[in-house]
Amino acid sequence: MTSTTADTATVPVATTRRGGRVRWTVVLLTSLTIVAYAVGTYAQAGLPIAASKGGLSATYAERPMAVQVTFYVHIVTASLALLVGPFQFSTALRRRSPAVHRWTGRVYLLAVAASPPTASPPPPTASRP
């Protein structure tokens, strides 16, 4: 039994790179869409105005200021994680600028660590104004 290197199938490098770039672009565009929707909703109108249209903001509109600030911290940190996250998968960034890759990773980790504790809705026992 003899084997030759011609027996093994190889995937062309250009196809692999293109597929990776397409997947990365899809992740980036999805993240940008989510950020644009979430930030846009609350940046254009405060909680009371957005609450009149229904949705999650109605839960927070009449809560104490500390709860509202926590909600906004969640929006900002989650948006930051969504904006920076896709760049951690960029091979070009990792190869060309390892220092930038490391710093975006640190920002991502901080945003991911800060976002979940601020995500929980106020408990039913929270005081209302």
MMTF fields as JSON, N, C-alpha, C and O atoms, coordinates in Angstrom:
{
  "mmtfVersion": "1.0.0",
  "mmtfProducer": "UNKNOWN",
  "numBonds": 515,
  "numAtoms": 516,
  "numGroups": 129,
  "numChains": 1,
  "numModels": 1,
  "chainsPerModel": [1],
  "groupsPerChain": [129],
  "chainIdList": ["A"],
  "bondAtomList": [4, 2, 8, 6, 12, 10, 16, 14, 20, 18, 24, 22, 28, 26, 32, 30, 36, 34, 40, 38, 44, 42, 48, 46, 52, 50, 56, 54, 60, 58, 64, 62, 68, 66, 72, 70, 76, 74, 80, 78, 84, 82, 88, 86, 92, 90, 96, 94, 100, 98, 104, 102, 108, 106, 112, 110, 116, 114, 120, 118, 124, 122, 128, 126, 132, 130, 136, 134, 140, 138, 144, 142, 148, 146, 152, 150, 156, 154, 160, 158, 164, 162, 168, 166, 172, 170, 176, 174, 180, 178, 184, 182, 188, 186, 192, 190, 196, 194, 200, 198, 204, 202, 208, 206, 212, 210, 216, 214, 220, 218, 224, 222, 228, 226, 232, 230, 236, 234, 240, 238, 244, 242, 248, 246, 252, 250, 256, 254, 260, 258, 264, 262, 268, 266, 272, 270, 276, 274, 280, 278, 284, 282, 288, 286, 292, 290, 296, 294, 300, 298, 304, 302, 308, 306, 312, 310, 316, 314, 320, 318, 324, 322, 328, 326, 332, 330, 336, 334, 340, 338, 344, 342, 348, 346, 352, 350, 356, 354, 360, 358, 364, 362, 368, 366, 372, 370, 376, 374, 380, 378, 384, 382, 388, 386, 392, 390, 396, 394, 400, 398, 404, 402, 408, 406, 412, 410, 416, 414, 420, 418, 424, 422, 428, 426, 432, 430, 436, 434, 440, 438, 444, 442, 448, 446, 452, 450, 456, 454, 460, 458, 464, 462, 468, 466, 472, 470, 476, 474, 480, 478, 484, 482, 488, 486, 492, 490, 496, 494, 500, 498, 504, 502, 508, 506, 512, 510],
  "bondOrderList": [1, 1, 1, 1, 1, 1, 1, 1, 1, 1, 1, 1, 1, 1, 1, 1, 1, 1, 1, 1, 1, 1, 1, 1, 1, 1, 1, 1, 1, 1, 1, 1, 1, 1, 1, 1, 1, 1, 1, 1, 1, 1, 1, 1, 1, 1, 1, 1, 1, 1, 1, 1, 1, 1, 1, 1, 1, 1, 1, 1, 1, 1, 1, 1, 1, 1, 1, 1, 1, 1, 1, 1, 1, 1, 1, 1, 1, 1, 1, 1, 1, 1, 1, 1, 1, 1, 1, 1, 1, 1, 1, 1, 1, 1, 1, 1, 1, 1, 1, 1, 1, 1, 1, 1, 1, 1, 1, 1, 1, 1, 1, 1, 1, 1, 1, 1, 1, 1, 1, 1, 1, 1, 1, 1, 1, 1, 1, 1],
  "groupList": [{"groupName": "MET", "atomNameList": ["N", "CA", "C", "O"], "elementList": ["N", "C", "C", "O"], "formalChargeList": [0, 0, 0, 0], "bondAtomList": [1, 0, 2, 1, 3, 2], "bondOrderList": [1, 1, 2], "singleLetterCode": "M", "chemCompType": "L-PEPTIDE LINKING"}, {"groupName": "THR", "atomNameList": ["N", "CA", "C", "O"], "elementList": ["N", "C", "C", "O"], "formalChargeList": [0, 0, 0, 0], "bondAtomList": [1, 0, 2, 1, 3, 2], "bondOrderList": [1, 1, 2], "singleLetterCode": "T", "chemCompType": "L-PEPTIDE LINKING"}, {"groupName": "SER", "atomNameList": ["N", "CA", "C", "O"], "elementList": ["N", "C", "C", "O"], "formalChargeList": [0, 0, 0, 0], "bondAtomList": [1, 0, 2, 1, 3, 2], "bondOrderList": [1, 1, 2], "singleLetterCode": "S", "chemCompType": "L-PEPTIDE LINKING"}, {"groupName": "ALA", "atomNameList": ["N", "CA", "C", "O"], "elementList": ["N", "C", "C", "O"], "formalChargeList": [0, 0, 0, 0], "bondAtomList": [1, 0, 2, 1, 3, 2], "bondOrderList": [1, 1, 2], "singleLetterCode": "A", "chemCompType": "L-PEPTIDE LINKING"}, {"groupName": "ASP", "atomNameList": ["N", "CA", "C", "O"], "elementList": ["N", "C", "C", "O"], "formalChargeList": [0, 0, 0, 0], "bondAtomList": [1, 0, 2, 1, 3, 2], "bondOrderList": [1, 1, 2], "singleLetterCode": "D", "chemCompType": "L-PEPTIDE LINKING"}, {"groupName": "VAL", "atomNameList": ["N", "CA", "C", "O"], "elementList": ["N", "C", "C", "O"], "formalChargeList": [0, 0, 0, 0], "bondAtomList": [1, 0, 2, 1, 3, 2], "bondOrderList": [1, 1, 2], "singleLetterCode": "V", "chemCompType": "L-PEPTIDE LINKING"}, {"groupName": "PRO", "atomNameList": ["N", "CA", "C", "O"], "elementList": ["N", "C", "C", "O"], "formalChargeList": [0, 0, 0, 0], "bondAtomList": [1, 0, 2, 1, 3, 2], "bondOrderList": [1, 1, 2], "singleLetterCode": "P", "chemCompType": "L-PEPTIDE LINKING"}, {"groupName": "ARG", "atomNameList": ["N", "CA", "C", "O"], "elementList": ["N", "C", "C", "O"], "formalChargeList": [0, 0, 0, 0], "bondAtomList": [1, 0, 2, 1, 3, 2], "bondOrderList": [1, 1, 2], "singleLetterCode": "R", "chemCompType": "L-PEPTIDE LINKING"}, {"groupName": "GLY", "atomNameList": ["N", "CA", "C", "O"], "elementList": ["N", "C", "C", "O"], "formalChargeList": [0, 0, 0, 0], "bondAtomList": [1, 0, 2, 1, 3, 2], "bondOrderList": [1, 1, 2], "singleLetterCode": "G", "chemCompType": "PEPTIDE LINKING"}, {"groupName": "TRP", "atomNameList": ["N", "CA", "C", "O"], "elementList": ["N", "C", "C", "O"], "formalChargeList": [0, 0, 0, 0], "bondAtomList": [1, 0, 2, 1, 3, 2], "bondOrderList": [1, 1, 2], "singleLetterCode": "W", "chemCompType": "L-PEPTIDE LINKING"}, {"groupName": "LEU", "atomNameList": ["N", "CA", "C", "O"], "elementList": ["N", "C", "C", "O"], "formalChargeList": [0, 0, 0, 0], "bondAtomList": [1, 0, 2, 1, 3, 2], "bondOrderList": [1, 1, 2], "singleLetterCode": "L", "chemCompType": "L-PEPTIDE LINKING"}, {"groupName": "ILE", "atomNameList": ["N", "CA", "C", "O"], "elementList": ["N", "C", "C", "O"], "formalChargeList": [0, 0, 0, 0], "bondAtomList": [1, 0, 2, 1, 3, 2], "bondOrderList": [1, 1, 2], "singleLetterCode": "I", "chemCompType": "L-PEPTIDE LINKING"}, {"groupName": "TYR", "atomNameList": ["N", "CA", "C", "O"], "elementList": ["N", "C", "C", "O"], "formalChargeList": [0, 0, 0, 0], "bondAtomList": [1, 0, 2, 1, 3, 2], "bondOrderList": [1, 1, 2], "singleLetterCode": "Y", "chemCompType": "L-PEPTIDE LINKING"}, {"groupName": "GLN", "atomNameList": ["N", "CA", "C", "O"], "elementList": ["N", "C", "C", "O"], "formalChargeList": [0, 0, 0, 0], "bondAtomList": [1, 0, 2, 1, 3, 2], "bondOrderList": [1, 1, 2], "singleLetterCode": "Q", "chemCompType": "L-PEPTIDE LINKING"}, {"groupName": "LYS", "atomNameList": ["N", "CA", "C", "O"], "elementList": ["N", "C", "C", "O"], "formalChargeList": [0, 0, 0, 0], "bondAtomList": [1, 0, 2, 1, 3, 2], "bondOrderList": [1, 1, 2], "singleLetterCode": "K", "chemCompType": "L-PEPTIDE LINKING"}, {"groupName": "GLU", "atomNameList": ["N", "CA", "C", "O"], "elementList": ["N", "C", "C", "O"], "formalChargeList": [0, 0, 0, 0], "bondAtomList": [1, 0, 2, 1, 3, 2], "bondOrderList": [1, 1, 2], "singleLetterCode": "E", "chemCompType": "L-PEPTIDE LINKING"}, {"groupName": "PHE", "atomNameList": ["N", "CA", "C", "O"], "elementList": ["N", "C", "C", "O"], "formalChargeList": [0, 0, 0, 0], "bondAtomList": [1, 0, 2, 1, 3, 2], "bondOrderList": [1, 1, 2], "singleLetterCode": "F", "chemCompType": "L-PEPTIDE LINKING"}, {"groupName": "HIS", "atomNameList": ["N", "CA", "C", "O"], "elementList": ["N", "C", "C", "O"], "formalChargeList": [0, 0, 0, 0], "bondAtomList": [1, 0, 2, 1, 3, 2], "bondOrderList": [1, 1, 2], "singleLetterCode": "H", "chemCompType": "L-PEPTIDE LINKING"}],
  "groupTypeList": [0, 1, 2, 1, 1, 3, 4, 1, 3, 1, 5, 6, 5, 3, 1, 1, 7, 7, 8, 8, 7, 5, 7, 9, 1, 5, 5, 10, 10, 1, 2, 10, 1, 11, 5, 3, 12, 3, 5, 8, 1, 12, 3, 13, 3, 8, 10, 6, 11, 3, 3, 2, 14, 8, 8, 10, 2, 3, 1, 12, 3, 15, 7, 6, 0, 3, 5, 13, 5, 1, 16, 12, 5, 17, 11, 5, 1, 3, 2, 10, 3, 10, 10, 5, 8, 6, 16, 13, 16, 2, 1, 3, 10, 7, 7, 7, 2, 6, 3, 5, 17, 7, 9, 1, 8, 7, 5, 12, 10, 10, 3, 5, 3, 3, 2, 6, 6, 1, 3, 2, 6, 6, 6, 6, 1, 3, 2, 7, 6],
  "groupIdList": [1, 2, 3, 4, 5, 6, 7, 8, 9, 10, 11, 12, 13, 14, 15, 16, 17, 18, 19, 20, 21, 22, 23, 24, 25, 26, 27, 28, 29, 30, 31, 32, 33, 34, 35, 36, 37, 38, 39, 40, 41, 42, 43, 44, 45, 46, 47, 48, 49, 50, 51, 52, 53, 54, 55, 56, 57, 58, 59, 60, 61, 62, 63, 64, 65, 66, 67, 68, 69, 70, 71, 72, 73, 74, 75, 76, 77, 78, 79, 80, 81, 82, 83, 84, 85, 86, 87, 88, 89, 90, 91, 92, 93, 94, 95, 96, 97, 98, 99, 100, 101, 102, 103, 104, 105, 106, 107, 108, 109, 110, 111, 112, 113, 114, 115, 116, 117, 118, 119, 120, 121, 122, 123, 124, 125, 126, 127, 128, 129],
  "secStructList": [7, 7, 7, 7, 4, 4, 4, 1, 7, 7, 7, 7, 2, 2, 2, 2, 2, 2, 2, 2, 2, 2, 2, 2, 2, 2, 2, 2, 2, 2, 2, 2, 2, 2, 2, 2, 2, 2, 2, 2, 2, 2, 2, 2, 1, 7, 2, 2, 2, 2, 2, 6, 6, 7, 1, 6, 2, 2, 2, 2, 6, 6, 1, 7, 2, 2, 2, 2, 2, 2, 2, 2, 2, 2, 2, 2, 2, 2, 2, 2, 2, 2, 2, 2, 4, 4, 4, 4, 4, 7, 2, 2, 2, 2, 2, 2, 7, 2, 2, 2, 2, 2, 2, 2, 2, 2, 2, 2, 2, 2, 2, 2, 2, 2, 6, 4, 4, 4, 6, 1, 7, 7, 7, 6, 6, 1, 7, 7, 7],
  "xCoordList": [0.836, 0.0, 0.878, 1.656, 0.743, 1.473, 0.459, -0.619, 0.827, -0.059, 0.74, 1.943, 0.064, 0.703, 0.026, -1.087, 0.7, 0.111, -1.066, -1.863, -1.196, -2.315, -3.629, -4.7, -3.561, -4.77, -5.513, -6.733, -4.802, -5.449, -6.033, -5.395, -7.231, -7.899, -7.464, -7.39, -7.186, -6.822, -7.842, -8.363, -8.109, -9.044, -8.229, -7.246, -8.616, -7.871, -7.893, -8.913, -6.769, -6.639, -7.598, -8.185, -7.767, -8.641, -10.077, -10.75, -10.556, -11.915, -12.065, -13.072, -11.071, -11.129, -11.132, -11.914, -10.282, -10.238, -11.535, -12.053, -12.063, -13.294, -14.44, -15.245, -14.52, -15.569, -15.456, -16.461, -14.225, -14.007, -14.372, -14.943, -14.042, -14.355, -15.862, -16.384, -16.557, -18.018, -18.652, -19.534, -18.211, -18.759, -18.488, -19.365, -17.283, -16.928, -17.794, -18.246, -18.023, -18.843, -20.292, -20.931, -20.801, -22.162, -22.253, -23.21, -21.273, -21.265, -21.187, -21.92, -20.306, -20.162, -21.46, -21.899, -22.07, -23.307, -24.455, -25.278, -24.516, -25.536, -25.34, -26.298, -24.101, -23.799, -24.15, -24.762, -23.77, -24.065, -25.567, -26.036, -26.317, -27.768, -28.392, -29.265, -27.942, -28.473, -28.132, -28.983, -26.891, -26.471, -27.269, -27.742, -27.423, -28.162, -29.602, -30.139, -30.219, -31.597, -31.674, -32.483, -30.842, -30.923, -30.551, -31.275, -29.432, -28.982, -29.892, -30.23, -30.28, -31.153, -32.479, -32.997, -33.032, -34.322, -34.26, -35.159, -33.202, -33.122, -32.38, -32.489, -31.626, -30.93, -31.885, -31.774, -32.818, -33.749, -34.844, -35.319, -35.239, -36.316, -35.956, -35.42, -36.246, -35.992, -36.932, -37.806, -36.759, -37.591, -39.08, -39.874, -39.501, -40.948, -41.567, -42.674, -40.864, -41.398, -41.424, -42.411, -40.329, -40.273, -41.288, -41.798, -41.585, -42.548, -43.943, -44.717, -44.276, -45.598, -45.797, -46.928, -44.69, -44.763, -44.735, -44.803, -44.637, -44.608, -43.183, -42.223, -43.061, -41.746, -41.114, -41.779, -39.852, -39.126, -39.033, -39.015, -38.974, -38.795, -39.957, -39.791, -41.12, -42.253, -41.96, -42.475, -41.141, -40.76, -39.895, -39.963, -39.088, -38.103, -38.513, -37.896, -39.519, -39.842, -40.165, -39.794, -40.845, -41.263, -40.493, -40.924, -39.375, -38.545, -37.656, -37.506, -37.07, -36.154, -34.975, -34.624, -34.381, -33.288, -32.142, -31.543, -31.832, -30.733, -31.005, -30.081, -32.242, -32.601, -32.485, -32.022, -32.902, -32.802, -31.341, -30.991, -30.499, -29.069, -28.473, -27.677, -28.852, -28.376, -28.785, -28.004, -30.006, -30.494, -29.652, -29.277, -29.361, -28.535, -27.101, -26.492, -26.555, -25.217, -25.226, -24.275, -26.288, -26.398, -26.419, -25.743, -27.182, -27.267, -25.89, -25.48, -25.185, -23.88, -22.848, -22.123, -22.771, -21.744, -22.032, -21.113, -23.299, -23.641, -23.365, -22.892, -23.652, -23.381, -21.882, -21.441, -21.107, -19.657, -19.134, -18.269, -19.647, -19.228, -19.603, -18.822, -20.786, -21.203, -20.372, -20.115, -19.954, -19.141, -17.713, -17.144, -17.137, -15.729, -15.568, -14.549, -16.564, -16.477, -16.072, -15.162, -16.699, -16.338, -14.864, -14.295, -14.258, -12.866, -11.91, -10.758, -12.378, -11.547, -11.396, -10.473, -12.281, -12.211, -11.51, -11.413, -11.026, -10.347, -8.906, -8.082, -8.618, -7.253, -6.302, -5.16, -6.76, -5.899, -5.493, -4.328, -6.427, -6.108, -5.144, -4.198, -5.397, -4.548, -3.116, -2.16, -2.971, -1.631, -0.93, 0.25, -1.648, -1.016, -0.804, 0.197, -1.718, -1.636, -1.984, -3.085, -1.06, -1.382, -1.693, -2.484, -1.09, -1.363, -2.804, -3.483, -3.263, -4.652, -5.598, -6.627, -5.252, -6.072, -6.183, -7.263, -5.082, -5.103, -5.959, -6.723, -5.834, -6.612, -8.103, -8.935, -8.441, -9.864, -10.384, -11.544, -9.532, -9.922, -10.176, -11.117, -9.346, -9.534, -10.823, -11.573, -11.064, -12.3, -13.511, -14.501, -13.419, -14.507, -14.777, -15.927, -13.727, -13.903, -14.508, -15.375, -14.064, -14.64, -16.117, -16.939, -16.445, -17.845, -18.708, -19.828, -18.191, -18.944, -19.104, -20.138, -18.1, -18.188, -19.154, -19.821, -19.227, -20.072, -21.532, -22.413, -21.806, -23.164, -24.135, -25.232, -23.803, -24.802, -25.325, -26.525, -24.49, -25.062, -26.096, -26.939, -26.022, -26.965, -28.157, -29.014, -28.225, -29.269, -30.55, -31.612, -30.474, -31.669, -32.705, -32.369, -33.943, -34.987, -35.17, -34.79, -35.736, -35.95, -36.889, -37.859, -36.62, -37.519, -38.898, -39.037, -39.907, -41.261, -41.373, -42.274, -40.452, -40.507, -39.835, -39.85, -39.241, -38.57, -39.6, -40.732, -39.2, -40.129, -40.419, -39.541, -41.621, -42.013, -42.152, -42.555, -41.817, -41.941, -43.375, -43.634],
  "yCoordList": [-1.176, 0.0, 1.236, 1.472, 1.975, 3.234, 4.36, 4.241, 5.433, 6.599, 7.776, 7.891, 8.615, 9.815, 11.025, 10.944, 12.123, 13.349, 13.81, 14.627, 13.31, 13.689, 13.107, 13.586, 12.07, 11.445, 12.344, 12.247, 13.189, 14.024, 15.265, 15.911, 15.572, 16.751, 17.976, 17.95, 19.017, 20.274, 21.331, 21.365, 22.173, 23.276, 24.48, 24.829, 25.115, 26.296, 27.376, 27.588, 28.052, 29.067, 30.224, 30.747, 30.632, 31.761, 31.476, 32.369, 30.249, 29.899, 29.946, 30.438, 29.44, 29.448, 30.871, 31.19, 31.723, 33.117, 33.833, 34.576, 33.608, 34.277, 33.834, 34.663, 32.548, 32.044, 32.632, 32.981, 32.74, 33.333, 34.805, 35.305, 35.492, 36.916, 37.127, 38.073, 36.267, 36.381, 36.145, 36.898, 35.108, 34.834, 35.992, 36.383, 36.539, 37.662, 38.877, 39.578, 39.122, 40.258, 40.08, 41.048, 38.865, 38.604, 38.88, 39.506, 38.423, 38.666, 40.17, 40.686, 40.869, 42.311, 43.046, 43.891, 42.737, 43.426, 43.111, 43.981, 41.891, 41.538, 42.336, 42.863, 42.423, 43.194, 44.662, 45.27, 45.233, 46.643, 46.902, 47.94, 45.971, 46.119, 46.12, 46.935, 45.21, 45.139, 46.411, 46.965, 46.876, 48.094, 49.29, 50.1, 49.407, 50.542, 50.551, 51.609, 49.392, 49.323, 49.677, 50.516, 49.047, 49.246, 50.665, 51.321, 51.128, 52.47, 53.517, 54.511, 53.308, 54.261, 54.438, 55.551, 53.35, 53.408, 54.295, 55.104, 54.147, 54.875, 56.2, 57.039, 56.405, 57.68, 58.752, 59.926, 58.337, 59.3, 59.722, 60.856, 58.828, 59.128, 58.554, 57.45, 59.292, 58.799, 57.659, 57.309, 57.093, 55.968, 56.29, 55.463, 57.464, 57.725, 57.789, 57.293, 58.391, 58.484, 57.113, 56.737, 56.356, 55.012, 54.09, 53.169, 54.324, 53.491, 53.624, 52.667, 54.808, 55.001, 54.136, 53.862, 53.708, 52.838, 51.367, 50.493, 51.084, 49.704, 49.173, 49.928, 47.893, 47.282, 47.279, 47.546, 46.981, 46.827, 48.123, 48.091, 49.252, 50.511, 50.832, 51.608, 50.259, 50.483, 49.926, 50.44, 48.883, 48.311, 49.27, 49.3, 50.046, 50.898, 52.363, 53.11, 52.785, 54.206, 54.85, 55.999, 54.13, 54.733, 54.183, 54.326, 53.567, 53.033, 54.136, 55.184, 53.917, 54.913, 55.184, 54.355, 56.36, 56.788, 55.766, 55.54, 55.154, 54.178, 52.993, 52.489, 52.544, 51.429, 51.856, 51.084, 53.076, 53.565, 53.703, 53.371, 54.191, 54.321, 52.941, 52.763, 51.974, 50.609, 50.084, 49.41, 50.391, 49.976, 50.594, 49.914, 51.883, 52.546, 52.013, 51.897, 51.691, 51.091, 49.766, 49.448, 49.002, 47.738, 47.974, 47.27, 48.948, 49.236, 49.629, 49.152, 50.488, 50.964, 49.84, 49.665, 49.078, 48.033, 46.886, 46.344, 46.521, 45.465, 45.931, 45.148, 47.181, 47.714, 47.749, 47.428, 48.135, 48.148, 46.744, 46.562, 45.757, 44.371, 43.922, 43.243, 44.298, 43.925, 44.617, 44.036, 45.849, 46.569, 46.039, 45.939, 45.703, 45.292, 43.794, 43.359, 43.012, 41.557, 40.99, 40.162, 41.394, 40.808, 41.007, 40.194, 42.07, 42.326, 41.345, 41.226, 40.641, 39.616, 38.409, 37.613, 38.268, 37.167, 37.55, 36.734, 38.765, 39.232, 38.738, 39.166, 37.843, 37.321, 38.429, 38.474, 39.316, 40.41, 41.317, 41.701, 41.655, 42.496, 41.777, 42.372, 40.5, 39.725, 39.644, 39.709, 39.504, 39.4, 40.745, 40.867, 41.745, 43.042, 43.9, 44.611, 43.848, 44.705, 43.911, 44.045, 43.096, 42.305, 43.162, 42.753, 44.335, 45.205, 45.715, 45.756, 46.099, 46.555, 45.391, 45.571, 44.21, 43.02, 42.762, 42.449, 42.891, 42.673, 43.729, 43.402, 44.992, 46.051, 45.92, 46.149, 45.558, 45.345, 44.147, 44.127, 43.159, 42.021, 42.427, 41.944, 43.305, 43.786, 44.597, 44.442, 45.46, 46.259, 45.325, 45.517, 44.323, 43.354, 42.634, 42.522, 42.151, 41.438, 42.325, 41.88, 43.567, 44.487, 44.747, 44.762, 44.951, 45.202, 43.979, 44.106, 42.799, 41.572, 41.319, 40.816, 41.659, 41.473, 42.472, 42.148, 43.674, 44.71, 44.608, 45.054, 44.05, 44.042, 43.103, 43.547, 41.856, 40.959, 41.405, 41.277, 41.923, 42.327, 43.457, 43.632, 44.2, 45.306, 44.916, 45.753, 43.657, 43.225, 42.791, 42.803, 42.413, 41.87, 42.97, 44.079, 42.655, 43.656, 43.899, 43.062, 45.015, 45.301, 44.287, 43.871, 43.89, 42.919, 43.524, 44.744, 42.679, 43.195, 43.995, 44.82, 43.748, 44.46, 45.825, 46.56, 46.174, 47.483, 48.585, 48.484, 49.612, 50.71, 51.497, 51.699, 51.922, 52.785, 54.2, 54.407, 55.188, 56.577, 56.988, 58.128],
  "zCoordList": [0.0, 0.0, 0.0, 0.924, -1.002, -1.067, -1.103, -1.686, -0.476, -0.535, -1.051, -0.82, -1.729, -2.266, -1.67, -1.15, -1.751, -1.227, -2.065, -1.604, -3.28, -4.136, -3.632, -4.006, -2.78, -2.267, -1.271, -1.138, -0.596, 0.41, -0.246, -1.076, 0.136, -0.423, 0.359, 1.587, -0.342, 0.303, -0.06, -1.175, 0.881, 0.66, 0.224, 0.878, -0.859, -1.285, -0.204, 0.45, -0.024, 1.01, 0.764, 1.712, -0.485, -0.8, -0.368, 0.148, -0.57, -0.179, 1.331, 1.839, 2.055, 3.501, 4.034, 4.929, 3.509, 3.959, 3.656, 4.489, 2.456, 2.066, 2.98, 3.403, 3.285, 4.169, 5.562, 6.181, 6.056, 7.371, 7.383, 8.352, 6.31, 6.217, 6.139, 6.727, 5.427, 5.322, 6.689, 7.103, 7.389, 8.726, 9.677, 10.447, 9.627, 10.492, 10.172, 11.077, 8.893, 8.474, 8.951, 9.363, 8.896, 9.371, 10.867, 11.321, 11.637, 13.083, 13.357, 14.201, 12.651, 12.837, 12.517, 13.298, 11.391, 11.002, 11.958, 12.242, 12.449, 13.43, 14.71, 15.274, 15.162, 16.373, 16.188, 17.066, 15.057, 14.795, 14.741, 15.208, 14.18, 14.102, 15.496, 15.793, 16.338, 17.705, 18.47, 19.167, 18.342, 19.034, 18.53, 19.328, 17.223, 16.665, 17.172, 17.5, 17.235, 17.717, 19.197, 19.591, 20.018, 21.472, 21.868, 22.617, 21.368, 21.734, 21.104, 21.746, 19.884, 19.201, 19.894, 19.98, 20.39, 21.074, 22.305, 22.537, 23.098, 24.361, 24.253, 25.147, 23.175, 22.996, 22.46, 22.814, 21.608, 21.018, 21.985, 21.934, 22.851, 23.789, 25.146, 25.241, 26.172, 27.522, 27.865, 27.072, 29.02, 29.443, 29.469, 29.02, 29.977, 29.992, 28.596, 28.386, 27.65, 26.282, 25.634, 25.003, 25.79, 25.22, 25.886, 25.247, 27.157, 27.883, 27.299, 27.32, 26.773, 26.191, 24.951, 24.55, 24.348, 23.175, 23.573, 22.709, 24.864, 25.346, 25.371, 25.216, 25.565, 25.575, 26.957, 27.957, 27.001, 28.255, 29.043, 30.273, 28.37, 29.083, 30.012, 30.954, 29.772, 30.663, 32.053, 33.046, 32.13, 33.419, 34.215, 35.444, 33.526, 34.186, 34.3, 35.059, 33.576, 33.476, 34.819, 35.06, 35.683, 36.946, 38.14, 39.284, 37.874, 38.957, 39.515, 38.887, 40.678, 41.247, 40.304, 39.464, 40.467, 39.594, 39.58, 38.528, 40.708, 40.76, 39.839, 39.201, 39.76, 38.889, 37.431, 36.591, 37.132, 35.759, 35.327, 34.194, 36.227, 35.91, 35.661, 34.739, 36.473, 36.28, 34.914, 34.243, 34.504, 33.189, 32.071, 31.116, 32.2, 31.184, 31.184, 30.12, 32.349, 32.411, 31.659, 30.946, 31.815, 31.085, 29.57, 28.819, 29.138, 27.697, 27.155, 26.097, 27.87, 27.404, 27.41, 26.43, 28.498, 28.564, 27.592, 26.979, 27.454, 26.494, 25.067, 24.243, 24.769, 23.433, 23.16, 22.057, 24.157, 24.003, 23.73, 22.874, 24.442, 24.208, 22.798, 22.132, 22.348, 20.993, 19.918, 18.864, 20.178, 19.194, 19.118, 18.031, 20.257, 20.31, 20.057, 19.521, 20.439, 20.363, 19.008, 18.957, 17.917, 16.627, 16.248, 15.521, 16.734, 16.381, 17.045, 16.629, 18.072, 18.69, 17.771, 17.943, 16.808, 15.857, 14.566, 13.65, 14.482, 13.279, 13.264, 14.072, 12.345, 12.207, 11.788, 12.245, 10.928, 10.459, 11.624, 11.728, 12.484, 13.639, 14.577, 15.094, 14.785, 15.681, 15.151, 15.925, 13.843, 13.243, 13.123, 13.454, 12.654, 12.377, 13.608, 13.699, 14.548, 15.736, 16.994, 17.527, 17.464, 18.653, 19.878, 20.729, 19.979, 21.128, 21.082, 22.107, 19.904, 19.756, 20.048, 20.7, 19.571, 19.834, 21.34, 21.841, 22.044, 23.497, 24.2, 25.108, 23.783, 24.431, 24.132, 25.01, 22.908, 22.622, 23.419, 23.83, 23.633, 24.467, 25.907, 26.537, 26.427, 27.798, 27.931, 28.894, 26.95, 26.953, 26.873, 27.579, 26.014, 25.864, 27.185, 27.61, 27.827, 29.098, 30.176, 30.929, 30.257, 31.24, 30.959, 31.875, 29.692, 29.324, 29.605, 30.098, 29.293, 29.526, 31.024, 31.463, 31.796, 33.249, 33.892, 34.874, 33.344, 33.944, 33.511, 34.246, 32.374, 31.849, 32.579, 32.918, 32.835, 33.462, 34.821, 35.063, 35.726, 37.013, 36.894, 37.774, 35.825, 35.641, 34.785, 34.502, 34.368, 33.441, 34.12, 33.498, 35.365, 36.004, 36.225, 36.641, 35.948, 36.172, 37.662, 38.48, 38.012, 39.431, 40.051, 39.417, 41.262, 41.91, 42.163, 42.248, 42.283, 42.523, 43.811, 43.961, 44.742, 46.013, 45.963, 46.95, 44.811, 44.698, 44.884, 44.412, 45.562, 45.833, 44.565, 43.726, 44.443, 43.312, 43.834, 44.979, 42.991, 43.446, 43.689, 44.074]
}
